[in-house]
Amino acid sequence: MSELRHDLPEADAFTRTYWDAAAEGRLLIRRCQACGRAHHYPREFCPHCWSEDVAWEPACGRATLYTWSVVHRNDLPPFGQRTPYVAAVVDLTEGPRMMTELVDCPDPGLLRAGTALEVAFRDGVPVFRAEAVRS
């Protein structure tokens, strides 16, 4: 029998669009057509004005680090094999704040609020890493 994975989402009829896009390497957000504000996590209504006139749109995939914590112990599979890892909250360029994990982070002690990040995907789940220096 396979081990239960606690790091993979269970898509429902509403969130399937989001998770299917993530599996293809695309990050989606929801934008309210009434007030114009973007939000994340996906909801069927706007958390700002309560309008149900919301639509999916692609996010650019960039964010800045808001806060983080280095997790040294987690007994749920597969997290125990990943420790230590960096759990983070990031501010997407489009405005919403998102919980995520930072990957490819060899020295979490060098992290700073405001660090530029870019989306990556692991097993169809959006994670973030420090942006590559562009020349």
VOLO-278995 format. One record per residue: residue number from 0; residue in three letters; x, z, y of N, C-alpha, C in turn. Coordinates in Angstrom, 3 decimals. Example, Ala and Ser with C-alpha at 12.3 -4.5 7.8 and 13.67 -1.06 7.14 Angstrom:
2
<atom n="0" res="ALA" n_px="13.190" n_pz="7.800" n_py="-5.690" ca_px="12.300" ca_pz="7.800" ca_py="-4.500" c_px="13.200" c_pz="7.800" c_py="-3.300"/>
<atom n="1" res="SER" n_px="12.850" n_pz="7.080" n_py="-2.250" ca_px="13.670" ca_pz="7.140" ca_py="-1.060" c_px="12.900" c_pz="7.870" c_py="0.030"/>
end
This chain:
135
<atom n="0" res="MET" n_px="0.833" n_pz="0.000" n_py="-1.164" ca_px="0.000" ca_pz="0.000" ca_py="0.000" c_px="0.892" c_pz="0.000" c_py="1.247"/>
<atom n="1" res="SER" n_px="0.540" n_pz="-0.799" n_py="2.249" ca_px="1.363" ca_pz="-0.889" ca_py="3.449" c_px="1.135" c_pz="0.329" c_py="4.339"/>
<atom n="2" res="GLU" n_px="2.175" n_pz="0.657" n_py="5.095" ca_px="2.127" ca_pz="1.801" ca_py="5.987" c_px="1.325" c_pz="1.452" c_py="7.235"/>
<atom n="3" res="LEU" n_px="0.503" n_pz="2.388" n_py="7.690" ca_px="-0.300" ca_pz="2.186" ca_py="8.890" c_px="0.613" c_pz="2.097" c_py="10.102"/>
<atom n="4" res="ARG" n_px="0.411" n_pz="1.064" n_py="10.936" ca_px="1.213" ca_pz="0.889" ca_py="12.151" c_px="0.427" c_pz="1.427" c_py="13.335"/>
<atom n="5" res="HIS" n_px="1.027" n_pz="2.350" n_py="14.057" ca_px="0.390" ca_pz="2.956" ca_py="15.215" c_px="0.760" c_pz="2.256" c_py="16.510"/>
<atom n="6" res="ASP" n_px="1.618" n_pz="1.223" n_py="16.426" ca_px="2.082" ca_pz="0.546" ca_py="17.638" c_px="1.425" c_pz="-0.810" c_py="17.843"/>
<atom n="7" res="LEU" n_px="0.539" n_pz="-1.204" n_py="16.950" ca_px="-0.134" ca_pz="-2.493" ca_py="17.082" c_px="-1.610" c_pz="-2.269" c_py="17.403"/>
<atom n="8" res="PRO" n_px="-2.140" n_pz="-3.056" n_py="18.327" ca_px="-3.522" ca_pz="-2.847" ca_py="18.765" c_px="-4.541" c_pz="-3.346" c_py="17.754"/>
<atom n="9" res="GLU" n_px="-5.721" n_pz="-2.792" n_py="17.859" ca_px="-6.874" ca_pz="-3.326" ca_py="17.139" c_px="-7.721" c_pz="-4.054" c_py="18.154"/>
<atom n="10" res="ALA" n_px="-7.686" n_pz="-5.369" n_py="18.102" ca_px="-8.459" ca_pz="-6.163" ca_py="19.062" c_px="-9.939" c_pz="-6.089" c_py="18.723"/>
<atom n="11" res="ASP" n_px="-10.753" n_pz="-6.058" n_py="19.773" ca_px="-12.190" ca_pz="-6.175" ca_py="19.570" c_px="-12.635" c_pz="-7.489" c_py="20.213"/>
<atom n="12" res="ALA" n_px="-13.915" n_pz="-7.752" n_py="20.203" ca_px="-14.418" ca_pz="-9.034" ca_py="20.715" c_px="-14.016" c_pz="-9.240" c_py="22.173"/>
<atom n="13" res="PHE" n_px="-14.012" n_pz="-8.192" n_py="22.977" ca_px="-13.672" ca_pz="-8.334" ca_py="24.385" c_px="-12.173" c_pz="-8.503" c_py="24.608"/>
<atom n="14" res="THR" n_px="-11.338" n_pz="-7.698" n_py="23.942" ca_px="-9.896" ca_pz="-7.734" ca_py="24.204" c_px="-9.161" c_pz="-8.814" c_py="23.413"/>
<atom n="15" res="ARG" n_px="-9.853" n_pz="-9.512" n_py="22.524" ca_px="-9.189" ca_pz="-10.540" ca_py="21.713" c_px="-8.477" c_pz="-11.570" c_py="22.585"/>
<atom n="16" res="THR" n_px="-9.060" n_pz="-11.974" n_py="23.703" ca_px="-8.426" ca_pz="-12.945" ca_py="24.605" c_px="-7.064" c_pz="-12.431" c_py="25.062"/>
<atom n="17" res="TYR" n_px="-7.010" n_pz="-11.172" n_py="25.444" ca_px="-5.768" ca_pz="-10.555" ca_py="25.906" c_px="-4.708" c_pz="-10.551" c_py="24.801"/>
<atom n="18" res="TRP" n_px="-5.098" n_pz="-10.075" n_py="23.605" ca_px="-4.125" ca_pz="-9.947" ca_py="22.518" c_px="-3.713" c_pz="-11.302" c_py="21.963"/>
<atom n="19" res="ASP" n_px="-4.621" n_pz="-12.274" n_py="21.942" ca_px="-4.243" ca_pz="-13.627" ca_py="21.506" c_px="-3.222" c_pz="-14.227" c_py="22.466"/>
<atom n="20" res="ALA" n_px="-3.420" n_pz="-14.039" n_py="23.769" ca_px="-2.458" ca_pz="-14.541" ca_py="24.762" c_px="-1.108" c_pz="-13.845" c_py="24.584"/>
<atom n="21" res="ALA" n_px="-1.113" n_pz="-12.531" n_py="24.389" ca_px="0.136" ca_pz="-11.791" ca_py="24.204" c_px="0.882" c_pz="-12.291" c_py="22.968"/>
<atom n="22" res="ALA" n_px="0.148" n_pz="-12.607" n_py="21.899" ca_px="0.778" ca_pz="-13.133" ca_py="20.691" c_px="1.459" c_pz="-14.479" c_py="20.952"/>
<atom n="23" res="GLU" n_px="0.982" n_pz="-15.183" n_py="21.984" ca_px="1.585" ca_pz="-16.464" ca_py="22.380" c_px="2.642" c_pz="-16.284" c_py="23.471"/>
<atom n="24" res="GLY" n_px="2.942" n_pz="-15.043" n_py="23.856" ca_px="3.951" ca_pz="-14.789" ca_py="24.875" c_px="3.437" c_pz="-14.915" c_py="26.296"/>
<atom n="25" res="ARG" n_px="2.135" n_pz="-14.658" n_py="26.499" ca_px="1.543" ca_pz="-14.726" ca_py="27.844" c_px="0.879" c_pz="-13.396" c_py="28.165"/>
<atom n="26" res="LEU" n_px="1.136" n_pz="-12.897" n_py="29.370" ca_px="0.519" ca_pz="-11.652" ca_py="29.829" c_px="-0.664" c_pz="-11.988" c_py="30.716"/>
<atom n="27" res="LEU" n_px="-1.826" n_pz="-11.456" n_py="30.378" ca_px="-3.036" ca_pz="-11.667" ca_py="31.173" c_px="-3.440" c_pz="-10.364" c_py="31.863"/>
<atom n="28" res="ILE" n_px="-4.080" n_pz="-10.521" n_py="33.015" ca_px="-4.709" ca_pz="-9.397" ca_py="33.703" c_px="-6.131" c_pz="-9.817" c_py="34.039"/>
<atom n="29" res="ARG" n_px="-6.919" n_pz="-8.899" n_py="34.538" ca_px="-8.278" ca_pz="-9.198" ca_py="34.992" c_px="-8.297" c_pz="-9.114" c_py="36.511"/>
<atom n="30" res="ARG" n_px="-9.018" n_pz="-10.047" n_py="37.146" ca_px="-9.180" ca_pz="-10.020" ca_py="38.604" c_px="-10.665" c_pz="-10.062" c_py="38.922"/>
<atom n="31" res="CYS" n_px="-11.065" n_pz="-9.199" n_py="39.849" ca_px="-12.448" ca_pz="-9.133" ca_py="40.291" c_px="-12.715" c_pz="-10.279" c_py="41.258"/>
<atom n="32" res="GLN" n_px="-13.774" n_pz="-11.016" n_py="41.006" ca_px="-14.148" ca_pz="-12.119" ca_py="41.879" c_px="-14.912" c_pz="-11.620" c_py="43.112"/>
<atom n="33" res="ALA" n_px="-15.390" n_pz="-10.382" n_py="43.061" ca_px="-16.132" ca_pz="-9.811" ca_py="44.189" c_px="-15.188" c_pz="-9.209" c_py="45.236"/>
<atom n="34" res="CYS" n_px="-14.255" n_pz="-8.350" n_py="44.805" ca_px="-13.369" ca_pz="-7.683" ca_py="45.773" c_px="-11.957" c_pz="-8.258" c_py="45.778"/>
<atom n="35" res="GLY" n_px="-11.624" n_pz="-9.074" n_py="44.792" ca_px="-10.324" ca_pz="-9.733" ca_py="44.753" c_px="-9.190" c_pz="-8.923" c_py="44.148"/>
<atom n="36" res="ARG" n_px="-9.441" n_pz="-7.683" n_py="43.731" ca_px="-8.375" ca_pz="-6.841" ca_py="43.198" c_px="-8.171" c_pz="-7.070" c_py="41.709"/>
<atom n="37" res="ALA" n_px="-6.907" n_pz="-7.025" n_py="41.308" ca_px="-6.547" ca_pz="-7.148" ca_py="39.896" c_px="-6.537" c_pz="-5.766" c_py="39.261"/>
<atom n="38" res="HIS" n_px="-6.755" n_pz="-5.727" n_py="37.943" ca_px="-6.674" ca_pz="-4.458" ca_py="37.234" c_px="-6.149" c_pz="-4.666" c_py="35.817"/>
<atom n="39" res="HIS" n_px="-5.635" n_pz="-3.590" n_py="35.277" ca_px="-5.156" ca_pz="-3.535" ca_py="33.899" c_px="-5.330" c_pz="-2.086" c_py="33.474"/>
<atom n="40" res="TYR" n_px="-5.794" n_pz="-1.794" n_py="32.414" ca_px="-6.085" ca_pz="-2.412" ca_py="31.151" c_px="-7.355" c_pz="-3.262" c_py="31.269"/>
<atom n="41" res="PRO" n_px="-7.531" n_pz="-4.220" n_py="30.376" ca_px="-8.711" ca_pz="-5.096" ca_py="30.463" c_px="-10.022" c_pz="-4.333" c_py="30.333"/>
<atom n="42" res="ARG" n_px="-10.909" n_pz="-4.555" n_py="31.290" ca_px="-12.249" ca_pz="-3.962" ca_py="31.273" c_px="-13.259" c_pz="-5.047" c_py="31.618"/>
<atom n="43" res="GLU" n_px="-14.490" n_pz="-4.822" n_py="31.257" ca_px="-15.543" ca_pz="-5.800" ca_py="31.515" c_px="-16.126" c_pz="-5.671" c_py="32.910"/>
<atom n="44" res="PHE" n_px="-15.620" n_pz="-4.717" n_py="33.684" ca_px="-16.095" ca_pz="-4.503" ca_py="35.052" c_px="-14.890" c_pz="-4.132" c_py="35.913"/>
<atom n="45" res="CYS" n_px="-15.029" n_pz="-4.255" n_py="37.200" ca_px="-13.964" ca_pz="-3.898" ca_py="38.135" c_px="-13.957" c_pz="-2.385" c_py="38.340"/>
<atom n="46" res="PRO" n_px="-12.820" n_pz="-1.720" n_py="38.111" ca_px="-12.773" ca_pz="-0.271" ca_py="38.320" c_px="-12.734" c_pz="0.111" c_py="39.804"/>
<atom n="47" res="HIS" n_px="-12.606" n_pz="-0.887" n_py="40.685" ca_px="-12.531" ca_pz="-0.617" ca_py="42.123" c_px="-13.905" c_pz="-0.695" c_py="42.785"/>
<atom n="48" res="CYS" n_px="-14.692" n_pz="-1.749" n_py="42.448" ca_px="-16.000" ca_pz="-1.924" ca_py="43.108" c_px="-17.155" c_pz="-1.968" c_py="42.105"/>
<atom n="49" res="TRP" n_px="-16.842" n_pz="-1.887" n_py="40.819" ca_px="-17.815" ca_pz="-1.847" ca_py="39.729" c_px="-18.518" c_pz="-3.183" c_py="39.462"/>
<atom n="50" res="SER" n_px="-18.052" n_pz="-4.246" n_py="40.081" ca_px="-18.633" ca_pz="-5.559" ca_py="39.824" c_px="-18.323" c_pz="-5.990" c_py="38.390"/>
<atom n="51" res="GLU" n_px="-19.254" n_pz="-6.708" n_py="37.799" ca_px="-19.020" ca_pz="-7.283" ca_py="36.475" c_px="-18.511" c_pz="-8.713" c_py="36.577"/>
<atom n="52" res="ASP" n_px="-18.256" n_pz="-9.188" n_py="37.796" ca_px="-17.766" ca_pz="-10.542" ca_py="38.028" c_px="-16.240" c_pz="-10.534" c_py="38.004"/>
<atom n="53" res="VAL" n_px="-15.671" n_pz="-10.380" n_py="36.804" ca_px="-14.219" ca_pz="-10.337" ca_py="36.622" c_px="-13.789" c_pz="-11.464" c_py="35.692"/>
<atom n="54" res="ALA" n_px="-12.560" n_pz="-11.926" n_py="35.874" ca_px="-12.065" ca_pz="-13.058" ca_py="35.086" c_px="-10.620" c_pz="-12.802" c_py="34.657"/>
<atom n="55" res="TRP" n_px="-10.238" n_pz="-13.432" n_py="33.548" ca_px="-8.855" ca_pz="-13.379" ca_py="33.086" c_px="-8.006" c_pz="-14.278" c_py="33.972"/>
<atom n="56" res="GLU" n_px="-6.752" n_pz="-13.882" n_py="34.201" ca_px="-5.796" ca_pz="-14.756" ca_py="34.867" c_px="-4.396" c_pz="-14.419" c_py="34.353"/>
<atom n="57" res="PRO" n_px="-3.508" n_pz="-15.407" n_py="34.351" ca_px="-2.141" ca_pz="-15.117" ca_py="33.903" c_px="-1.398" c_pz="-14.273" c_py="34.932"/>
<atom n="58" res="ALA" n_px="-0.634" n_pz="-13.322" n_py="34.447" ca_px="0.253" ca_pz="-12.541" ca_py="35.303" c_px="1.603" c_pz="-13.251" c_py="35.329"/>
<atom n="59" res="CYS" n_px="2.369" n_pz="-13.047" n_py="36.380" ca_px="3.670" ca_pz="-13.719" ca_py="36.491" c_px="4.706" c_pz="-13.130" c_py="35.541"/>
<atom n="60" res="GLY" n_px="4.470" n_pz="-11.912" n_py="35.048" ca_px="5.405" ca_pz="-11.316" ca_py="34.096" c_px="6.492" c_pz="-10.462" c_py="34.731"/>
<atom n="61" res="ARG" n_px="6.409" n_pz="-10.249" n_py="36.040" ca_px="7.388" ca_pz="-9.400" ca_py="36.708" c_px="6.739" c_pz="-8.073" c_py="37.110"/>
<atom n="62" res="ALA" n_px="7.587" n_pz="-7.049" n_py="37.157" ca_px="7.105" ca_pz="-5.710" ca_py="37.495" c_px="8.264" c_pz="-4.902" c_py="38.063"/>
<atom n="63" res="THR" n_px="7.936" n_pz="-3.737" n_py="38.598" ca_px="8.963" ca_pz="-2.777" ca_py="38.993" c_px="8.678" c_pz="-1.463" c_py="38.279"/>
<atom n="64" res="LEU" n_px="9.733" n_pz="-0.763" n_py="37.973" ca_px="9.620" ca_pz="0.501" ca_py="37.257" c_px="9.054" c_pz="1.574" c_py="38.185"/>
<atom n="65" res="TYR" n_px="7.993" n_pz="2.222" n_py="37.753" ca_px="7.380" ca_pz="3.306" ca_py="38.517" c_px="7.902" c_pz="4.657" c_py="38.024"/>
<atom n="66" res="THR" n_px="7.759" n_pz="4.907" n_py="36.714" ca_px="8.271" ca_pz="6.140" ca_py="36.116" c_px="8.526" c_pz="5.893" c_py="34.638"/>
<atom n="67" res="TRP" n_px="9.269" n_pz="6.792" n_py="33.995" ca_px="9.635" ca_pz="6.612" ca_py="32.596" c_px="10.012" c_pz="7.940" c_py="31.974"/>
<atom n="68" res="SER" n_px="10.066" n_pz="7.928" n_py="30.651" ca_px="10.517" ca_pz="9.089" ca_py="29.891" c_px="11.227" c_pz="8.584" c_py="28.644"/>
<atom n="69" res="VAL" n_px="12.327" n_pz="9.193" n_py="28.319" ca_px="13.039" ca_pz="8.842" ca_py="27.096" c_px="12.472" c_pz="9.711" c_py="25.975"/>
<atom n="70" res="VAL" n_px="11.922" n_pz="9.052" n_py="24.958" ca_px="11.303" ca_pz="9.753" ca_py="23.833" c_px="12.348" c_pz="9.897" c_py="22.724"/>
<atom n="71" res="HIS" n_px="12.627" n_pz="11.139" n_py="22.360" ca_px="13.644" ca_pz="11.412" ca_py="21.342" c_px="13.045" c_pz="11.742" c_py="19.983"/>
<atom n="72" res="ARG" n_px="11.742" n_pz="12.043" n_py="19.973" ca_px="11.114" ca_pz="12.381" ca_py="18.691" c_px="9.680" c_pz="11.869" c_py="18.683"/>
<atom n="73" res="ASN" n_px="9.351" n_pz="11.153" n_py="17.621" ca_px="7.982" ca_pz="10.682" ca_py="17.410" c_px="7.834" c_pz="10.471" c_py="15.906"/>
<atom n="74" res="ASP" n_px="6.922" n_pz="11.178" n_py="15.303" ca_px="6.774" ca_pz="11.131" ca_py="13.856" c_px="5.856" c_pz="10.021" c_py="13.358"/>
<atom n="75" res="LEU" n_px="5.180" n_pz="9.309" n_py="14.278" ca_px="4.297" ca_pz="8.227" ca_py="13.848" c_px="5.101" c_pz="6.959" c_py="13.566"/>
<atom n="76" res="PRO" n_px="4.844" n_pz="6.313" n_py="12.424" ca_px="5.549" ca_pz="5.065" ca_py="12.141" c_px="5.057" c_pz="3.946" c_py="13.058"/>
<atom n="77" res="PRO" n_px="5.880" n_pz="3.076" n_py="13.513" ca_px="7.327" ca_pz="2.961" ca_py="13.294" c_px="8.156" c_pz="3.608" c_py="14.391"/>
<atom n="78" res="PHE" n_px="7.548" n_pz="4.438" n_py="15.242" ca_px="8.255" ca_pz="4.976" ca_py="16.396" c_px="9.465" c_pz="5.822" c_py="16.022"/>
<atom n="79" res="GLY" n_px="9.370" n_pz="6.558" n_py="14.932" ca_px="10.485" ca_pz="7.400" ca_py="14.511" c_px="11.762" c_pz="6.617" c_py="14.299"/>
<atom n="80" res="GLN" n_px="11.631" n_pz="5.355" n_py="13.839" ca_px="12.811" ca_pz="4.512" ca_py="13.616" c_px="13.348" c_pz="3.944" c_py="14.924"/>
<atom n="81" res="ARG" n_px="12.584" n_pz="4.026" n_py="16.004" ca_px="12.999" ca_pz="3.459" ca_py="17.296" c_px="13.617" c_pz="4.492" c_py="18.226"/>
<atom n="82" res="THR" n_px="13.510" n_pz="5.764" n_py="17.902" ca_px="13.995" ca_pz="6.786" ca_py="18.829" c_px="15.505" c_pz="6.700" c_py="18.965"/>
<atom n="83" res="PRO" n_px="16.025" n_pz="6.990" n_py="20.132" ca_px="15.274" ca_pz="7.200" ca_py="21.351" c_px="14.776" c_pz="5.870" c_py="21.921"/>
<atom n="84" res="TYR" n_px="13.599" n_pz="5.913" n_py="22.553" ca_px="13.067" ca_pz="4.737" ca_py="23.238" c_px="12.516" c_pz="5.179" c_py="24.588"/>
<atom n="85" res="VAL" n_px="12.281" n_pz="4.185" n_py="25.449" ca_px="11.854" ca_pz="4.486" ca_py="26.814" c_px="10.389" c_pz="4.112" c_py="26.981"/>
<atom n="86" res="ALA" n_px="9.534" n_pz="5.123" n_py="27.139" ca_px="8.130" ca_pz="4.910" ca_py="27.486" c_px="8.073" c_pz="4.838" c_py="29.006"/>
<atom n="87" res="ALA" n_px="7.322" n_pz="3.864" n_py="29.532" ca_px="7.357" ca_pz="3.641" ca_py="30.973" c_px="5.996" c_pz="3.283" c_py="31.540"/>
<atom n="88" res="VAL" n_px="5.882" n_pz="3.470" n_py="32.839" ca_px="4.766" ca_pz="2.973" ca_py="33.624" c_px="5.387" c_pz="2.026" c_py="34.651"/>
<atom n="89" res="VAL" n_px="4.840" n_pz="0.807" n_py="34.715" ca_px="5.384" ca_pz="-0.205" ca_py="35.613" c_px="4.288" c_pz="-0.698" c_py="36.554"/>
<atom n="90" res="ASP" n_px="4.712" n_pz="-1.150" n_py="37.725" ca_px="3.799" ca_pz="-1.770" ca_py="38.681" c_px="3.947" c_pz="-3.272" c_py="38.568"/>
<atom n="91" res="LEU" n_px="2.910" n_pz="-3.939" n_py="38.074" ca_px="2.938" ca_pz="-5.391" ca_py="37.979" c_px="2.947" c_pz="-5.994" c_py="39.380"/>
<atom n="92" res="THR" n_px="3.582" n_pz="-7.142" n_py="39.531" ca_px="3.638" ca_pz="-7.829" ca_py="40.818" c_px="2.239" c_pz="-8.038" c_py="41.384"/>
<atom n="93" res="GLU" n_px="1.265" n_pz="-8.279" n_py="40.522" ca_px="-0.111" ca_pz="-8.524" ca_py="40.953" c_px="-0.826" c_pz="-7.261" c_py="41.423"/>
<atom n="94" res="GLY" n_px="-0.202" n_pz="-6.088" n_py="41.229" ca_px="-0.787" ca_pz="-4.859" ca_py="41.733" c_px="-1.095" c_pz="-3.785" c_py="40.708"/>
<atom n="95" res="PRO" n_px="-1.633" n_pz="-4.128" n_py="39.536" ca_px="-1.989" ca_pz="-3.063" ca_py="38.600" c_px="-0.777" c_pz="-2.318" c_py="38.052"/>
<atom n="96" res="ARG" n_px="-1.012" n_pz="-1.094" n_py="37.672" ca_px="-0.013" ca_pz="-0.264" ca_py="37.010" c_px="-0.289" c_pz="-0.340" c_py="35.513"/>
<atom n="97" res="MET" n_px="0.769" n_pz="-0.384" n_py="34.700" ca_px="0.628" ca_pz="-0.608" ca_py="33.253" c_px="1.567" c_pz="0.311" c_py="32.479"/>
<atom n="98" res="MET" n_px="1.055" n_pz="0.921" n_py="31.415" ca_px="1.900" ca_pz="1.677" ca_py="30.488" c_px="2.541" c_pz="0.692" c_py="29.531"/>
<atom n="99" res="THR" n_px="3.803" n_pz="0.946" n_py="29.183" ca_px="4.538" ca_pz="0.011" ca_py="28.345" c_px="5.757" c_pz="0.701" c_py="27.749"/>
<atom n="100" res="GLU" n_px="6.611" n_pz="-0.080" n_py="27.152" ca_px="7.903" ca_pz="0.395" ca_py="26.658" c_px="8.979" c_pz="-0.482" c_py="27.266"/>
<atom n="101" res="LEU" n_px="10.112" n_pz="0.119" n_py="27.630" ca_px="11.263" ca_pz="-0.662" ca_py="28.080" c_px="12.149" c_pz="-0.925" c_py="26.873"/>
<atom n="102" res="VAL" n_px="12.576" n_pz="-2.167" n_py="26.733" ca_px="13.444" ca_pz="-2.550" ca_py="25.615" c_px="14.771" c_pz="-3.062" c_py="26.177"/>
<atom n="103" res="ASP" n_px="15.739" n_pz="-3.210" n_py="25.293" ca_px="17.074" ca_pz="-3.683" ca_py="25.677" c_px="17.634" c_pz="-2.830" c_py="26.814"/>
<atom n="104" res="CYS" n_px="17.527" n_pz="-1.529" n_py="26.651" ca_px="17.938" ca_pz="-0.571" ca_py="27.683" c_px="19.037" c_pz="0.321" c_py="27.086"/>
<atom n="105" res="PRO" n_px="20.290" n_pz="-0.154" n_py="27.118" ca_px="21.348" ca_pz="0.597" ca_py="26.447" c_px="21.665" c_pz="1.953" c_py="27.079"/>
<atom n="106" res="ASP" n_px="21.403" n_pz="2.124" n_py="28.384" ca_px="21.697" ca_pz="3.399" ca_py="29.046" c_px="20.531" c_pz="3.807" c_py="29.949"/>
<atom n="107" res="PRO" n_px="19.535" n_pz="4.511" n_py="29.385" ca_px="18.390" ca_pz="4.937" ca_py="30.198" c_px="18.780" c_pz="5.800" c_py="31.390"/>
<atom n="108" res="GLY" n_px="19.962" n_pz="6.389" n_py="31.359" ca_px="20.421" ca_pz="7.203" ca_py="32.478" c_px="20.657" c_pz="6.390" c_py="33.740"/>
<atom n="109" res="LEU" n_px="20.746" n_pz="5.070" n_py="33.599" ca_px="20.945" ca_pz="4.205" ca_py="34.763" c_px="19.631" c_pz="3.704" c_py="35.365"/>
<atom n="110" res="LEU" n_px="18.511" n_pz="4.026" n_py="34.731" ca_px="17.218" ca_pz="3.565" ca_py="35.253" c_px="16.919" c_pz="4.234" c_py="36.590"/>
<atom n="111" res="ARG" n_px="16.272" n_pz="3.470" n_py="37.459" ca_px="15.858" ca_pz="3.972" ca_py="38.755" c_px="14.471" c_pz="3.449" c_py="39.066"/>
<atom n="112" res="ALA" n_px="13.661" n_pz="4.240" n_py="39.745" ca_px="12.361" ca_pz="3.763" ca_py="40.203" c_px="12.597" c_pz="2.529" c_py="41.061"/>
<atom n="113" res="GLY" n_px="11.760" n_pz="1.509" n_py="40.877" ca_px="11.900" ca_pz="0.270" ca_py="41.626" c_px="12.746" c_pz="-0.778" c_py="40.928"/>
<atom n="114" res="THR" n_px="13.335" n_pz="-0.451" n_py="39.773" ca_px="14.119" ca_pz="-1.432" ca_py="39.026" c_px="13.246" c_pz="-2.640" c_py="38.715"/>
<atom n="115" res="ALA" n_px="13.783" n_pz="-3.841" n_py="38.957" ca_px="13.046" ca_pz="-5.080" ca_py="38.673" c_px="13.003" c_pz="-5.316" c_py="37.169"/>
<atom n="116" res="LEU" n_px="11.811" n_pz="-5.643" n_py="36.672" ca_px="11.590" ca_pz="-5.837" ca_py="35.238" c_px="10.912" c_pz="-7.169" c_py="34.981"/>
<atom n="117" res="GLU" n_px="11.055" n_pz="-7.651" n_py="33.732" ca_px="10.343" ca_pz="-8.841" ca_py="33.305" c_px="9.728" c_pz="-8.570" c_py="31.944"/>
<atom n="118" res="VAL" n_px="8.603" n_pz="-9.220" n_py="31.690" ca_px="7.895" ca_pz="-9.001" ca_py="30.443" c_px="8.637" c_pz="-9.671" c_py="29.287"/>
<atom n="119" res="ALA" n_px="8.537" n_pz="-9.048" n_py="28.142" ca_px="8.997" ca_pz="-9.601" ca_py="26.869" c_px="7.876" c_pz="-9.256" c_py="25.886"/>
<atom n="120" res="PHE" n_px="7.939" n_pz="-9.765" n_py="24.697" ca_px="6.880" ca_pz="-9.474" ca_py="23.731" c_px="7.507" c_pz="-9.100" c_py="22.397"/>
<atom n="121" res="ARG" n_px="6.975" n_pz="-8.038" n_py="21.784" ca_px="7.413" ca_pz="-7.601" ca_py="20.462" c_px="6.176" c_pz="-7.467" c_py="19.590"/>
<atom n="122" res="ASP" n_px="6.119" n_pz="-8.246" n_py="18.547" ca_px="4.967" ca_pz="-8.225" ca_py="17.633" c_px="3.655" c_pz="-8.435" c_py="18.374"/>
<atom n="123" res="GLY" n_px="3.676" n_pz="-9.299" n_py="19.410" ca_px="2.464" ca_pz="-9.603" ca_py="20.148" c_px="2.033" c_pz="-8.524" c_py="21.132"/>
<atom n="124" res="VAL" n_px="2.931" n_pz="-7.607" n_py="21.450" ca_px="2.641" ca_pz="-6.534" ca_py="22.400" c_px="3.585" c_pz="-6.686" c_py="23.590"/>
<atom n="125" res="PRO" n_px="3.044" n_pz="-6.666" n_py="24.829" ca_px="3.929" ca_pz="-6.777" ca_py="25.981" c_px="4.786" c_pz="-5.526" c_py="26.167"/>
<atom n="126" res="VAL" n_px="6.083" n_pz="-5.747" n_py="26.316" ca_px="7.061" ca_pz="-4.707" ca_py="26.640" c_px="7.847" c_pz="-5.263" c_py="27.832"/>
<atom n="127" res="PHE" n_px="8.684" n_pz="-4.467" n_py="28.433" ca_px="9.453" ca_pz="-4.933" ca_py="29.591" c_px="10.920" c_pz="-4.629" c_py="29.423"/>
<atom n="128" res="ARG" n_px="11.744" n_pz="-5.401" n_py="30.128" ca_px="13.193" ca_pz="-5.173" ca_py="30.171" c_px="13.667" c_pz="-5.470" c_py="31.588"/>
<atom n="129" res="ALA" n_px="14.852" n_pz="-4.961" n_py="31.911" ca_px="15.414" ca_pz="-5.224" ca_py="33.235" c_px="15.564" c_pz="-6.725" c_py="33.408"/>
<atom n="130" res="GLU" n_px="15.223" n_pz="-7.214" n_py="34.612" ca_px="15.325" ca_pz="-8.649" ca_py="34.888" c_px="16.770" c_pz="-9.089" c_py="34.798"/>
<atom n="131" res="ALA" n_px="16.965" n_pz="-10.269" n_py="34.225" ca_px="18.298" ca_pz="-10.851" ca_py="34.174" c_px="18.712" c_pz="-11.238" c_py="35.597"/>
<atom n="132" res="VAL" n_px="19.963" n_pz="-11.074" n_py="35.882" ca_px="20.462" ca_pz="-11.465" ca_py="37.195" c_px="20.423" c_pz="-12.977" c_py="37.265"/>
<atom n="133" res="ARG" n_px="19.729" n_pz="-13.477" n_py="38.288" ca_px="19.605" ca_pz="-14.927" ca_py="38.442" c_px="20.629" c_pz="-15.410" c_py="39.454"/>
<atom n="134" res="SER" n_px="21.326" n_pz="-16.503" n_py="39.097" ca_px="22.322" ca_pz="-17.032" ca_py="40.035" c_px="21.749" c_pz="-18.148" c_py="40.875"/>
end
